[in-house]
Amino acid sequence: MDQASSVREEEPAVAEGPAGAAPAVARTREELAAARSRATGTLALVPTMGALHEGHLTLIRRARESADTVVVSIFVNPLQFGPHEDFDRYPRTFADDLAACAAAGADLVFAPAREVMYPAEPQVTIRSGPMGEVVEGAARPGHFDGMLTVVMKLLQLVRPDVAFFGEKDAQQLAMIRRMVADLDVPVRVEGVPTVREPDGLALSSRNRYLSAAERRTALALSEALRAGADAAEAGAEAVLRAARAVLDRVADADPPLELDYLVLVDPATFTEFGPARTGPGVLAVAGRVGATHLIDNMPLRVGSPKES
Ligand code: PAF
């Protein structure tokens, strides 16, 4: 077994030195348990599917600031991909991910194979309930069940004090918060704001699929959200109208944006906001450009001027 694929017994999982030292890597439950038992103080988990970008690194840095030991999990979870989704082509960039984890200050990378995570075909899984069937869940049946199941397993295996998730996946984050509350999981869940390119495109592991022309079309997602947020003071209907006007402009672009949804929802439940309501909401959008499914969202305060 090479050094990068095993926990280095001689080194503690807690990095005392500056960020940059290669993190230990646990491939098996035993290696993870050994590293876990050596960790002292507070422990943070950053669950990922790899193909790490600046958004993930922001999560890892936040975790580094808040805990003594930082564990990053890298596992492309088959349970959360539908039969016609991109599980097989999902980018797997382990060597680069490991270097990125080192630079961001992770102590341990848990990178299990499928058989380690799912030694048997799971029979008992997490049901995401009604919240998992709306918005992104309506477009991707079963996705949130699979996502919650793997997150629950990771929380059980790593036993972190705190776990960090990106607000880019706002519905995912809301559902994880709800699972932790409903099932009394002893972990604190921290959301971290979306990291964007200078032109506004939200960072995503799937951005690397986009050609230059597709990327130009994809920019409409964040532009629509900004337009919606700019209209927030005028109410829910104005928000949706402003965002839709931007999306309409790329419906016939080359390549076009095939819109899956544009919704204004309650941030905690993802139920529809309602035209007369004011207060905090989330404007969420998803669409397909070429073969790539992209999502984005923006928190806003309906009925109040946009915060700069
Ligand atoms: O956001 C992701 O990358 C995944 O959904 C997660 C939380 C790591 C579970 O597989």
Boltz pocket constraint, residues with backbone or C-beta under 6 A from the ligand:
constraints:
  - pocket:
      binder: B
      contacts: [[A, 47], [A, 48], [A, 49], [A, 73], [A, 75], [A, 77], [A, 80], [A, 147], [A, 150], [A, 151], [A, 169], [A, 172]]
      max_distance: 6.0
